[in-house]
Amino acid sequence: MLQLITGMLVMGYLVAALFFLKFWRNRRDRLFAWFAAAFTILACQRLALGVLNPQNANHFEEDHPGFYVIRLCAFVLILIAIMDKNRR
């Protein structure tokens, strides 16, 4: 069951990344490129978490804080995108 939920999360992140990438191609606004990169990072993080230990992903994530750092990087990218958009 956990693998199914992990797969749905990865798919959702990738759909969001493709959605923002489509808007970036149409409008050439850097905000959409930053968002697409952030959601791609989130998808990769969740995929790695599911592949490395699919039976007990929550316990594995608590033992390896590097996964939180990857997620933090994605959220920092979103914050940078918002600040960059408001600065112009």
PyMOL Python script that loads the backbone (N, CA, C, O; Angstrom):
from pymol import cmd

cmd.read_pdbstr("""\
ATOM      1  N   MET A   1       0.818  -1.190   0.000  1.00  0.00           N
ATOM      2  CA  MET A   1       0.000   0.000   0.000  1.00  0.00           C
ATOM      3  C   MET A   1       0.862   1.254   0.000  1.00  0.00           C
ATOM      4  O   MET A   1       0.539   2.242  -0.659  1.00  0.00           O
ATOM      5  N   LEU A   2       1.968   1.204   0.750  1.00  0.00           N
ATOM      6  CA  LEU A   2       2.859   2.358   0.831  1.00  0.00           C
ATOM      7  C   LEU A   2       3.518   2.641  -0.517  1.00  0.00           C
ATOM      8  O   LEU A   2       3.742   3.800  -0.868  1.00  0.00           O
ATOM      9  N   GLN A   3       3.828   1.586  -1.273  1.00  0.00           N
ATOM     10  CA  GLN A   3       4.412   1.782  -2.598  1.00  0.00           C
ATOM     11  C   GLN A   3       3.427   2.465  -3.540  1.00  0.00           C
ATOM     12  O   GLN A   3       3.829   3.278  -4.372  1.00  0.00           O
ATOM     13  N   LEU A   4       2.162   2.146  -3.419  1.00  0.00           N
ATOM     14  CA  LEU A   4       1.145   2.772  -4.249  1.00  0.00           C
ATOM     15  C   LEU A   4       1.041   4.268  -3.950  1.00  0.00           C
ATOM     16  O   LEU A   4       0.966   5.088  -4.865  1.00  0.00           O
ATOM     17  N   ILE A   5       1.038   4.606  -2.686  1.00  0.00           N
ATOM     18  CA  ILE A   5       0.957   6.009  -2.296  1.00  0.00           C
ATOM     19  C   ILE A   5       2.220   6.759  -2.728  1.00  0.00           C
ATOM     20  O   ILE A   5       2.132   7.896  -3.191  1.00  0.00           O
ATOM     21  N   THR A   6       3.374   6.144  -2.585  1.00  0.00           N
ATOM     22  CA  THR A   6       4.617   6.762  -3.034  1.00  0.00           C
ATOM     23  C   THR A   6       4.590   6.993  -4.536  1.00  0.00           C
ATOM     24  O   THR A   6       5.010   8.050  -5.008  1.00  0.00           O
ATOM     25  N   GLY A   7       4.110   6.034  -5.278  1.00  0.00           N
ATOM     26  CA  GLY A   7       3.992   6.186  -6.726  1.00  0.00           C
ATOM     27  C   GLY A   7       3.038   7.300  -7.112  1.00  0.00           C
ATOM     28  O   GLY A   7       3.298   8.040  -8.060  1.00  0.00           O
ATOM     29  N   MET A   8       1.933   7.426  -6.384  1.00  0.00           N
ATOM     30  CA  MET A   8       0.989   8.509  -6.675  1.00  0.00           C
ATOM     31  C   MET A   8       1.591   9.867  -6.364  1.00  0.00           C
ATOM     32  O   MET A   8       1.347  10.835  -7.084  1.00  0.00           O
ATOM     33  N   LEU A   9       2.379   9.948  -5.292  1.00  0.00           N
ATOM     34  CA  LEU A   9       3.033  11.209  -4.958  1.00  0.00           C
ATOM     35  C   LEU A   9       4.062  11.602  -6.019  1.00  0.00           C
ATOM     36  O   LEU A   9       4.137  12.763  -6.423  1.00  0.00           O
ATOM     37  N   VAL A  10       4.852  10.625  -6.465  1.00  0.00           N
ATOM     38  CA  VAL A  10       5.842  10.900  -7.514  1.00  0.00           C
ATOM     39  C   VAL A  10       5.135  11.368  -8.777  1.00  0.00           C
ATOM     40  O   VAL A  10       5.560  12.341  -9.399  1.00  0.00           O
ATOM     41  N   MET A  11       4.065  10.691  -9.160  1.00  0.00           N
ATOM     42  CA  MET A  11       3.322  11.086 -10.345  1.00  0.00           C
ATOM     43  C   MET A  11       2.740  12.489 -10.195  1.00  0.00           C
ATOM     44  O   MET A  11       2.783  13.280 -11.137  1.00  0.00           O
ATOM     45  N   GLY A  12       2.200  12.803  -9.022  1.00  0.00           N
ATOM     46  CA  GLY A  12       1.637  14.130  -8.801  1.00  0.00           C
ATOM     47  C   GLY A  12       2.684  15.224  -8.887  1.00  0.00           C
ATOM     48  O   GLY A  12       2.440  16.277  -9.476  1.00  0.00           O
ATOM     49  N   TYR A  13       3.860  14.977  -8.297  1.00  0.00           N
ATOM     50  CA  TYR A  13       4.943  15.956  -8.385  1.00  0.00           C
ATOM     51  C   TYR A  13       5.393  16.152  -9.830  1.00  0.00           C
ATOM     52  O   TYR A  13       5.649  17.278 -10.257  1.00  0.00           O
ATOM     53  N   LEU A  14       5.490  15.055 -10.579  1.00  0.00           N
ATOM     54  CA  LEU A  14       5.922  15.171 -11.964  1.00  0.00           C
ATOM     55  C   LEU A  14       4.880  15.863 -12.835  1.00  0.00           C
ATOM     56  O   LEU A  14       5.234  16.613 -13.745  1.00  0.00           O
ATOM     57  N   VAL A  15       3.609  15.620 -12.568  1.00  0.00           N
ATOM     58  CA  VAL A  15       2.557  16.321 -13.309  1.00  0.00           C
ATOM     59  C   VAL A  15       2.625  17.816 -13.021  1.00  0.00           C
ATOM     60  O   VAL A  15       2.490  18.629 -13.935  1.00  0.00           O
ATOM     61  N   ALA A  16       2.830  18.181 -11.767  1.00  0.00           N
ATOM     62  CA  ALA A  16       2.962  19.603 -11.420  1.00  0.00           C
ATOM     63  C   ALA A  16       4.187  20.205 -12.098  1.00  0.00           C
ATOM     64  O   ALA A  16       4.127  21.335 -12.584  1.00  0.00           O
ATOM     65  N   ALA A  17       5.301  19.467 -12.137  1.00  0.00           N
ATOM     66  CA  ALA A  17       6.506  19.967 -12.799  1.00  0.00           C
ATOM     67  C   ALA A  17       6.270  20.175 -14.289  1.00  0.00           C
ATOM     68  O   ALA A  17       6.696  21.187 -14.845  1.00  0.00           O
ATOM     69  N   LEU A  18       5.606  19.244 -14.934  1.00  0.00           N
ATOM     70  CA  LEU A  18       5.300  19.399 -16.356  1.00  0.00           C
ATOM     71  C   LEU A  18       4.330  20.547 -16.601  1.00  0.00           C
ATOM     72  O   LEU A  18       4.434  21.245 -17.610  1.00  0.00           O
ATOM     73  N   PHE A  19       3.404  20.740 -15.699  1.00  0.00           N
ATOM     74  CA  PHE A  19       2.455  21.840 -15.793  1.00  0.00           C
ATOM     75  C   PHE A  19       3.190  23.179 -15.773  1.00  0.00           C
ATOM     76  O   PHE A  19       2.928  24.045 -16.608  1.00  0.00           O
ATOM     77  N   PHE A  20       4.117  23.350 -14.816  1.00  0.00           N
ATOM     78  CA  PHE A  20       4.871  24.592 -14.730  1.00  0.00           C
ATOM     79  C   PHE A  20       5.856  24.729 -15.890  1.00  0.00           C
ATOM     80  O   PHE A  20       6.121  25.840 -16.349  1.00  0.00           O
ATOM     81  N   LEU A  21       6.394  23.618 -16.362  1.00  0.00           N
ATOM     82  CA  LEU A  21       7.292  23.671 -17.506  1.00  0.00           C
ATOM     83  C   LEU A  21       6.559  24.131 -18.761  1.00  0.00           C
ATOM     84  O   LEU A  21       7.120  24.861 -19.579  1.00  0.00           O
ATOM     85  N   LYS A  22       5.317  23.709 -18.913  1.00  0.00           N
ATOM     86  CA  LYS A  22       4.509  24.152 -20.056  1.00  0.00           C
ATOM     87  C   LYS A  22       4.280  25.661 -20.001  1.00  0.00           C
ATOM     88  O   LYS A  22       4.380  26.345 -21.020  1.00  0.00           O
ATOM     89  N   PHE A  23       3.974  26.173 -18.820  1.00  0.00           N
ATOM     90  CA  PHE A  23       3.780  27.611 -18.688  1.00  0.00           C
ATOM     91  C   PHE A  23       5.080  28.373 -18.906  1.00  0.00           C
ATOM     92  O   PHE A  23       5.068  29.479 -19.447  1.00  0.00           O
ATOM     93  N   TRP A  24       6.203  27.788 -18.487  1.00  0.00           N
ATOM     94  CA  TRP A  24       7.482  28.445 -18.716  1.00  0.00           C
ATOM     95  C   TRP A  24       7.780  28.538 -20.212  1.00  0.00           C
ATOM     96  O   TRP A  24       8.282  29.561 -20.679  1.00  0.00           O
ATOM     97  N   ARG A  25       7.478  27.487 -20.962  1.00  0.00           N
ATOM     98  CA  ARG A  25       7.707  27.527 -22.414  1.00  0.00           C
ATOM     99  C   ARG A  25       6.836  28.571 -23.094  1.00  0.00           C
ATOM    100  O   ARG A  25       7.274  29.219 -24.045  1.00  0.00           O
ATOM    101  N   ASN A  26       5.614  28.741 -22.619  1.00  0.00           N
ATOM    102  CA  ASN A  26       4.710  29.700 -23.243  1.00  0.00           C
ATOM    103  C   ASN A  26       5.036  31.136 -22.879  1.00  0.00           C
ATOM    104  O   ASN A  26       4.967  32.011 -23.741  1.00  0.00           O
ATOM    105  N   ARG A  27       5.387  31.406 -21.636  1.00  0.00           N
ATOM    106  CA  ARG A  27       5.550  32.780 -21.169  1.00  0.00           C
ATOM    107  C   ARG A  27       6.989  33.186 -20.907  1.00  0.00           C
ATOM    108  O   ARG A  27       7.273  34.379 -20.797  1.00  0.00           O
ATOM    109  N   ARG A  28       7.897  32.243 -20.805  1.00  0.00           N
ATOM    110  CA  ARG A  28       9.311  32.502 -20.514  1.00  0.00           C
ATOM    111  C   ARG A  28       9.509  33.274 -19.208  1.00  0.00           C
ATOM    112  O   ARG A  28      10.392  34.125 -19.104  1.00  0.00           O
ATOM    113  N   ASP A  29       8.682  32.966 -18.226  1.00  0.00           N
ATOM    114  CA  ASP A  29       8.796  33.575 -16.908  1.00  0.00           C
ATOM    115  C   ASP A  29       9.616  32.640 -16.030  1.00  0.00           C
ATOM    116  O   ASP A  29       9.314  31.450 -15.934  1.00  0.00           O
ATOM    117  N   ARG A  30      10.645  33.170 -15.393  1.00  0.00           N
ATOM    118  CA  ARG A  30      11.541  32.336 -14.587  1.00  0.00           C
ATOM    119  C   ARG A  30      10.827  31.693 -13.402  1.00  0.00           C
ATOM    120  O   ARG A  30      11.258  30.643 -12.925  1.00  0.00           O
ATOM    121  N   LEU A  31       9.767  32.289 -12.928  1.00  0.00           N
ATOM    122  CA  LEU A  31       9.022  31.726 -11.802  1.00  0.00           C
ATOM    123  C   LEU A  31       8.576  30.299 -12.108  1.00  0.00           C
ATOM    124  O   LEU A  31       8.681  29.415 -11.258  1.00  0.00           O
ATOM    125  N   PHE A  32       8.081  30.082 -13.313  1.00  0.00           N
ATOM    126  CA  PHE A  32       7.599  28.756 -13.677  1.00  0.00           C
ATOM    127  C   PHE A  32       8.748  27.756 -13.800  1.00  0.00           C
ATOM    128  O   PHE A  32       8.583  26.581 -13.471  1.00  0.00           O
ATOM    129  N   ALA A  33       9.905  28.210 -14.270  1.00  0.00           N
ATOM    130  CA  ALA A  33      11.063  27.314 -14.364  1.00  0.00           C
ATOM    131  C   ALA A  33      11.545  26.904 -12.973  1.00  0.00           C
ATOM    132  O   ALA A  33      11.888  25.743 -12.750  1.00  0.00           O
ATOM    133  N   TRP A  34      11.571  27.857 -12.039  1.00  0.00           N
ATOM    134  CA  TRP A  34      11.977  27.537 -10.662  1.00  0.00           C
ATOM    135  C   TRP A  34      10.999  26.547 -10.035  1.00  0.00           C
ATOM    136  O   TRP A  34      11.414  25.598  -9.369  1.00  0.00           O
ATOM    137  N   PHE A  35       9.704  26.766 -10.248  1.00  0.00           N
ATOM    138  CA  PHE A  35       8.703  25.855  -9.689  1.00  0.00           C
ATOM    139  C   PHE A  35       8.831  24.458 -10.301  1.00  0.00           C
ATOM    140  O   PHE A  35       8.717  23.458  -9.592  1.00  0.00           O
ATOM    141  N   ALA A  36       9.066  24.389 -11.607  1.00  0.00           N
ATOM    142  CA  ALA A  36       9.232  23.084 -12.258  1.00  0.00           C
ATOM    143  C   ALA A  36      10.444  22.348 -11.683  1.00  0.00           C
ATOM    144  O   ALA A  36      10.389  21.139 -11.454  1.00  0.00           O
ATOM    145  N   ALA A  37      11.524  23.070 -11.455  1.00  0.00           N
ATOM    146  CA  ALA A  37      12.715  22.448 -10.874  1.00  0.00           C
ATOM    147  C   ALA A  37      12.442  21.959  -9.453  1.00  0.00           C
ATOM    148  O   ALA A  37      12.877  20.871  -9.076  1.00  0.00           O
ATOM    149  N   ALA A  38      11.729  22.751  -8.673  1.00  0.00           N
ATOM    150  CA  ALA A  38      11.426  22.362  -7.293  1.00  0.00           C
ATOM    151  C   ALA A  38      10.561  21.100  -7.247  1.00  0.00           C
ATOM    152  O   ALA A  38      10.815  20.201  -6.446  1.00  0.00           O
ATOM    153  N   PHE A  39       9.555  21.033  -8.093  1.00  0.00           N
ATOM    154  CA  PHE A  39       8.690  19.854  -8.079  1.00  0.00           C
ATOM    155  C   PHE A  39       9.409  18.627  -8.631  1.00  0.00           C
ATOM    156  O   PHE A  39       9.104  17.506  -8.227  1.00  0.00           O
ATOM    157  N   THR A  40      10.353  18.816  -9.543  1.00  0.00           N
ATOM    158  CA  THR A  40      11.152  17.696 -10.023  1.00  0.00           C
ATOM    159  C   THR A  40      12.038  17.156  -8.904  1.00  0.00           C
ATOM    160  O   THR A  40      12.190  15.944  -8.756  1.00  0.00           O
ATOM    161  N   ILE A  41      12.622  18.059  -8.118  1.00  0.00           N
ATOM    162  CA  ILE A  41      13.435  17.636  -6.971  1.00  0.00           C
ATOM    163  C   ILE A  41      12.580  16.868  -5.967  1.00  0.00           C
ATOM    164  O   ILE A  41      13.012  15.846  -5.433  1.00  0.00           O
ATOM    165  N   LEU A  42      11.367  17.361  -5.710  1.00  0.00           N
ATOM    166  CA  LEU A  42      10.479  16.655  -4.779  1.00  0.00           C
ATOM    167  C   LEU A  42      10.110  15.264  -5.296  1.00  0.00           C
ATOM    168  O   LEU A  42      10.025  14.312  -4.521  1.00  0.00           O
ATOM    169  N   ALA A  43       9.892  15.151  -6.610  1.00  0.00           N
ATOM    170  CA  ALA A  43       9.569  13.845  -7.189  1.00  0.00           C
ATOM    171  C   ALA A  43      10.754  12.888  -7.063  1.00  0.00           C
ATOM    172  O   ALA A  43      10.572  11.720  -6.721  1.00  0.00           O
ATOM    173  N   CYS A  44      11.951  13.371  -7.332  1.00  0.00           N
ATOM    174  CA  CYS A  44      13.144  12.527  -7.217  1.00  0.00           C
ATOM    175  C   CYS A  44      13.374  12.089  -5.779  1.00  0.00           C
ATOM    176  O   CYS A  44      13.760  10.948  -5.525  1.00  0.00           O
ATOM    177  N   GLN A  45      13.137  12.994  -4.841  1.00  0.00           N
ATOM    178  CA  GLN A  45      13.314  12.656  -3.427  1.00  0.00           C
ATOM    179  C   GLN A  45      12.345  11.558  -3.017  1.00  0.00           C
ATOM    180  O   GLN A  45      12.736  10.600  -2.350  1.00  0.00           O
ATOM    181  N   ARG A  46      11.091  11.691  -3.410  1.00  0.00           N
ATOM    182  CA  ARG A  46      10.081  10.701  -3.030  1.00  0.00           C
ATOM    183  C   ARG A  46      10.343   9.368  -3.728  1.00  0.00           C
ATOM    184  O   ARG A  46      10.126   8.306  -3.145  1.00  0.00           O
ATOM    185  N   LEU A  47      10.810   9.424  -4.979  1.00  0.00           N
ATOM    186  CA  LEU A  47      11.138   8.194  -5.707  1.00  0.00           C
ATOM    187  C   LEU A  47      12.305   7.475  -5.046  1.00  0.00           C
ATOM    188  O   LEU A  47      12.270   6.255  -4.884  1.00  0.00           O
ATOM    189  N   ALA A  48      13.333   8.215  -4.664  1.00  0.00           N
ATOM    190  CA  ALA A  48      14.481   7.602  -3.989  1.00  0.00           C
ATOM    191  C   ALA A  48      14.064   6.992  -2.664  1.00  0.00           C
ATOM    192  O   ALA A  48      14.531   5.913  -2.299  1.00  0.00           O
ATOM    193  N   LEU A  49      13.198   7.669  -1.951  1.00  0.00           N
ATOM    194  CA  LEU A  49      12.724   7.144  -0.675  1.00  0.00           C
ATOM    195  C   LEU A  49      11.960   5.835  -0.874  1.00  0.00           C
ATOM    196  O   LEU A  49      12.121   4.898  -0.092  1.00  0.00           O
ATOM    197  N   GLY A  50      11.142   5.769  -1.902  1.00  0.00           N
ATOM    198  CA  GLY A  50      10.383   4.553  -2.162  1.00  0.00           C
ATOM    199  C   GLY A  50      11.232   3.406  -2.677  1.00  0.00           C
ATOM    200  O   GLY A  50      10.958   2.244  -2.378  1.00  0.00           O
ATOM    201  N   VAL A  51      12.267   3.727  -3.455  1.00  0.00           N
ATOM    202  CA  VAL A  51      13.111   2.680  -4.023  1.00  0.00           C
ATOM    203  C   VAL A  51      14.063   2.117  -2.977  1.00  0.00           C
ATOM    204  O   VAL A  51      14.293   0.908  -2.940  1.00  0.00           O
ATOM    205  N   LEU A  52      14.616   2.970  -2.133  1.00  0.00           N
ATOM    206  CA  LEU A  52      15.611   2.502  -1.173  1.00  0.00           C
ATOM    207  C   LEU A  52      15.022   1.646  -0.063  1.00  0.00           C
ATOM    208  O   LEU A  52      15.656   0.689   0.382  1.00  0.00           O
ATOM    209  N   ASN A  53      13.820   1.977   0.388  1.00  0.00           N
ATOM    210  CA  ASN A  53      13.209   1.175   1.446  1.00  0.00           C
ATOM    211  C   ASN A  53      11.687   1.242   1.307  1.00  0.00           C
ATOM    212  O   ASN A  53      11.036   2.029   1.994  1.00  0.00           O
ATOM    213  N   PRO A  54      11.129   0.433   0.435  1.00  0.00           N
ATOM    214  CA  PRO A  54       9.688   0.531   0.205  1.00  0.00           C
ATOM    215  C   PRO A  54       8.810  -0.011   1.334  1.00  0.00           C
ATOM    216  O   PRO A  54       7.629   0.328   1.404  1.00  0.00           O
ATOM    217  N   GLN A  55       9.361  -0.844   2.217  1.00  0.00           N
ATOM    218  CA  GLN A  55       8.521  -1.440   3.255  1.00  0.00           C
ATOM    219  C   GLN A  55       8.201  -0.448   4.367  1.00  0.00           C
ATOM    220  O   GLN A  55       7.063  -0.392   4.831  1.00  0.00           O
ATOM    221  N   ASN A  56       9.168   0.321   4.793  1.00  0.00           N
ATOM    222  CA  ASN A  56       8.956   1.205   5.931  1.00  0.00           C
ATOM    223  C   ASN A  56       9.602   2.563   5.639  1.00  0.00           C
ATOM    224  O   ASN A  56      10.608   2.921   6.250  1.00  0.00           O
ATOM    225  N   ALA A  57       9.024   3.302   4.715  1.00  0.00           N
ATOM    226  CA  ALA A  57       9.633   4.545   4.234  1.00  0.00           C
ATOM    227  C   ALA A  57       9.683   5.614   5.323  1.00  0.00           C
ATOM    228  O   ALA A  57      10.652   6.371   5.383  1.00  0.00           O
ATOM    229  N   ASN A  58       8.685   5.696   6.171  1.00  0.00           N
ATOM    230  CA  ASN A  58       8.687   6.734   7.194  1.00  0.00           C
ATOM    231  C   ASN A  58       9.817   6.531   8.199  1.00  0.00           C
ATOM    232  O   ASN A  58      10.485   7.492   8.583  1.00  0.00           O
ATOM    233  N   HIS A  59      10.034   5.301   8.623  1.00  0.00           N
ATOM    234  CA  HIS A  59      11.115   5.019   9.568  1.00  0.00           C
ATOM    235  C   HIS A  59      12.473   5.250   8.902  1.00  0.00           C
ATOM    236  O   HIS A  59      13.397   5.755   9.539  1.00  0.00           O
ATOM    237  N   PHE A  60      12.595   4.888   7.642  1.00  0.00           N
ATOM    238  CA  PHE A  60      13.841   5.072   6.907  1.00  0.00           C
ATOM    239  C   PHE A  60      14.176   6.562   6.785  1.00  0.00           C
ATOM    240  O   PHE A  60      15.338   6.950   6.906  1.00  0.00           O
ATOM    241  N   GLU A  61      13.171   7.384   6.548  1.00  0.00           N
ATOM    242  CA  GLU A  61      13.384   8.822   6.402  1.00  0.00           C
ATOM    243  C   GLU A  61      13.837   9.441   7.724  1.00  0.00           C
ATOM    244  O   GLU A  61      14.646  10.368   7.733  1.00  0.00           O
ATOM    245  N   GLU A  62      13.321   8.932   8.827  1.00  0.00           N
ATOM    246  CA  GLU A  62      13.745   9.446  10.129  1.00  0.00           C
ATOM    247  C   GLU A  62      15.191   9.085  10.431  1.00  0.00           C
ATOM    248  O   GLU A  62      15.892   9.850  11.093  1.00  0.00           O
ATOM    249  N   ASP A  63      15.648   7.934   9.957  1.00  0.00           N
ATOM    250  CA  ASP A  63      17.024   7.507  10.199  1.00  0.00           C
ATOM    251  C   ASP A  63      18.030   8.218   9.305  1.00  0.00           C
ATOM    252  O   ASP A  63      19.205   8.323   9.658  1.00  0.00           O
ATOM    253  N   HIS A  64      17.586   8.703   8.157  1.00  0.00           N
ATOM    254  CA  HIS A  64      18.469   9.355   7.189  1.00  0.00           C
ATOM    255  C   HIS A  64      17.981  10.777   6.924  1.00  0.00           C
ATOM    256  O   HIS A  64      17.139  10.985   6.050  1.00  0.00           O
ATOM    257  N   PRO A  65      18.490  11.747   7.657  1.00  0.00           N
ATOM    258  CA  PRO A  65      17.982  13.124   7.527  1.00  0.00           C
ATOM    259  C   PRO A  65      18.343  13.786   6.200  1.00  0.00           C
ATOM    260  O   PRO A  65      17.887  14.898   5.937  1.00  0.00           O
ATOM    261  N   GLY A  66      19.133  13.149   5.372  1.00  0.00           N
ATOM    262  CA  GLY A  66      19.464  13.713   4.070  1.00  0.00           C
ATOM    263  C   GLY A  66      18.246  13.915   3.195  1.00  0.00           C
ATOM    264  O   GLY A  66      18.225  14.812   2.353  1.00  0.00           O
ATOM    265  N   PHE A  67      17.237  13.093   3.386  1.00  0.00           N
ATOM    266  CA  PHE A  67      16.013  13.251   2.609  1.00  0.00           C
ATOM    267  C   PHE A  67      15.290  14.543   2.976  1.00  0.00           C
ATOM    268  O   PHE A  67      14.648  15.163   2.128  1.00  0.00           O
ATOM    269  N   TYR A  68      15.396  14.943   4.232  1.00  0.00           N
ATOM    270  CA  TYR A  68      14.805  16.210   4.633  1.00  0.00           C
ATOM    271  C   TYR A  68      15.562  17.380   4.032  1.00  0.00           C
ATOM    272  O   TYR A  68      14.961  18.404   3.706  1.00  0.00           O
ATOM    273  N   VAL A  69      16.870  17.242   3.881  1.00  0.00           N
ATOM    274  CA  VAL A  69      17.685  18.304   3.288  1.00  0.00           C
ATOM    275  C   VAL A  69      17.314  18.493   1.824  1.00  0.00           C
ATOM    276  O   VAL A  69      17.237  19.623   1.340  1.00  0.00           O
ATOM    277  N   ILE A  70      17.085  17.396   1.123  1.00  0.00           N
ATOM    278  CA  ILE A  70      16.671  17.483  -0.283  1.00  0.00           C
ATOM    279  C   ILE A  70      15.323  18.189  -0.387  1.00  0.00           C
ATOM    280  O   ILE A  70      15.135  19.046  -1.251  1.00  0.00           O
ATOM    281  N   ARG A  71      14.398  17.838   0.476  1.00  0.00           N
ATOM    282  CA  ARG A  71      13.089  18.488   0.479  1.00  0.00           C
ATOM    283  C   ARG A  71      13.216  19.970   0.828  1.00  0.00           C
ATOM    284  O   ARG A  71      12.523  20.809   0.253  1.00  0.00           O
ATOM    285  N   LEU A  72      14.102  20.286   1.768  1.00  0.00           N
ATOM    286  CA  LEU A  72      14.349  21.677   2.135  1.00  0.00           C
ATOM    287  C   LEU A  72      14.882  22.464   0.946  1.00  0.00           C
ATOM    288  O   LEU A  72      14.495  23.615   0.745  1.00  0.00           O
ATOM    289  N   CYS A  73      15.754  21.866   0.166  1.00  0.00           N
ATOM    290  CA  CYS A  73      16.282  22.536  -1.032  1.00  0.00           C
ATOM    291  C   CYS A  73      15.162  22.873  -2.016  1.00  0.00           C
ATOM    292  O   CYS A  73      15.168  23.947  -2.618  1.00  0.00           O
ATOM    293  N   ALA A  74      14.222  21.980  -2.179  1.00  0.00           N
ATOM    294  CA  ALA A  74      13.104  22.245  -3.082  1.00  0.00           C
ATOM    295  C   ALA A  74      12.257  23.418  -2.578  1.00  0.00           C
ATOM    296  O   ALA A  74      11.839  24.268  -3.365  1.00  0.00           O
ATOM    297  N   PHE A  75      12.008  23.461  -1.286  1.00  0.00           N
ATOM    298  CA  PHE A  75      11.220  24.566  -0.739  1.00  0.00           C
ATOM    299  C   PHE A  75      11.984  25.883  -0.784  1.00  0.00           C
ATOM    300  O   PHE A  75      11.386  26.946  -0.951  1.00  0.00           O
ATOM    301  N   VAL A  76      13.300  25.815  -0.637  1.00  0.00           N
ATOM    302  CA  VAL A  76      14.113  27.032  -0.770  1.00  0.00           C
ATOM    303  C   VAL A  76      14.058  27.537  -2.209  1.00  0.00           C
ATOM    304  O   VAL A  76      14.022  28.746  -2.438  1.00  0.00           O
ATOM    305  N   LEU A  77      14.052  26.629  -3.175  1.00  0.00           N
ATOM    306  CA  LEU A  77      13.893  27.044  -4.569  1.00  0.00           C
ATOM    307  C   LEU A  77      12.568  27.774  -4.792  1.00  0.00           C
ATOM    308  O   LEU A  77      12.515  28.765  -5.521  1.00  0.00           O
ATOM    309  N   ILE A  78      11.522  27.290  -4.175  1.00  0.00           N
ATOM    310  CA  ILE A  78      10.223  27.960  -4.300  1.00  0.00           C
ATOM    311  C   ILE A  78      10.280  29.349  -3.679  1.00  0.00           C
ATOM    312  O   ILE A  78       9.753  30.306  -4.246  1.00  0.00           O
ATOM    313  N   LEU A  79      10.914  29.465  -2.521  1.00  0.00           N
ATOM    314  CA  LEU A  79      11.050  30.789  -1.891  1.00  0.00           C
ATOM    315  C   LEU A  79      11.892  31.737  -2.740  1.00  0.00           C
ATOM    316  O   LEU A  79      11.565  32.917  -2.858  1.00  0.00           O
ATOM    317  N   ILE A  80      12.967  31.232  -3.327  1.00  0.00           N
ATOM    318  CA  ILE A  80      13.798  32.057  -4.208  1.00  0.00           C
ATOM    319  C   ILE A  80      12.996  32.520  -5.412  1.00  0.00           C
ATOM    320  O   ILE A  80      13.119  33.669  -5.836  1.00  0.00           O
ATOM    321  N   ALA A  81      12.175  31.635  -5.966  1.00  0.00           N
ATOM    322  CA  ALA A  81      11.350  32.005  -7.116  1.00  0.00           C
ATOM    323  C   ALA A  81      10.381  33.119  -6.759  1.00  0.00           C
ATOM    324  O   ALA A  81      10.198  34.054  -7.538  1.00  0.00           O
ATOM    325  N   ILE A  82       9.765  33.032  -5.604  1.00  0.00           N
ATOM    326  CA  ILE A  82       8.807  34.058  -5.189  1.00  0.00           C
ATOM    327  C   ILE A  82       9.522  35.380  -4.942  1.00  0.00           C
ATOM    328  O   ILE A  82       9.028  36.433  -5.345  1.00  0.00           O
ATOM    329  N   MET A  83      10.675  35.337  -4.287  1.00  0.00           N
ATOM    330  CA  MET A  83      11.420  36.574  -4.041  1.00  0.00           C
ATOM    331  C   MET A  83      11.922  37.185  -5.342  1.00  0.00           C
ATOM    332  O   MET A  83      11.920  38.407  -5.494  1.00  0.00           O
ATOM    333  N   ASP A  84      12.352  36.348  -6.280  1.00  0.00           N
ATOM    334  CA  ASP A  84      12.813  36.838  -7.569  1.00  0.00           C
ATOM    335  C   ASP A  84      11.683  37.498  -8.350  1.00  0.00           C
ATOM    336  O   ASP A  84      11.881  38.527  -8.997  1.00  0.00           O
ATOM    337  N   LYS A  85      10.524  36.911  -8.287  1.00  0.00           N
ATOM    338  CA  LYS A  85       9.356  37.472  -8.989  1.00  0.00           C
ATOM    339  C   LYS A  85       8.936  38.809  -8.373  1.00  0.00           C
ATOM    340  O   LYS A  85       8.573  39.731  -9.104  1.00  0.00           O
ATOM    341  N   ASN A  86       8.978  38.930  -7.058  1.00  0.00           N
ATOM    342  CA  ASN A  86       8.563  40.174  -6.396  1.00  0.00           C
ATOM    343  C   ASN A  86       9.609  41.264  -6.486  1.00  0.00           C
ATOM    344  O   ASN A  86       9.287  42.445  -6.352  1.00  0.00           O
ATOM    345  N   ARG A  87      10.861  40.887  -6.711  1.00  0.00           N
ATOM    346  CA  ARG A  87      11.937  41.881  -6.796  1.00  0.00           C
ATOM    347  C   ARG A  87      11.852  42.667  -8.087  1.00  0.00           C
ATOM    348  O   ARG A  87      12.180  43.853  -8.111  1.00  0.00           O
ATOM    349  N   ARG A  88      11.417  42.025  -9.165  1.00  0.00           N
ATOM    350  CA  ARG A  88      11.357  42.714 -10.465  1.00  0.00           C
ATOM    351  C   ARG A  88      10.210  43.673 -10.547  1.00  0.00           C
ATOM    352  O   ARG A  88      10.024  44.327 -11.573  1.00  0.00           O
TER     353      ARG A  88
END
""", "prot")
cmd.dss("prot")
cmd.show_as("cartoon", "prot")
cmd.util.cbc("prot")
cmd.orient("prot")
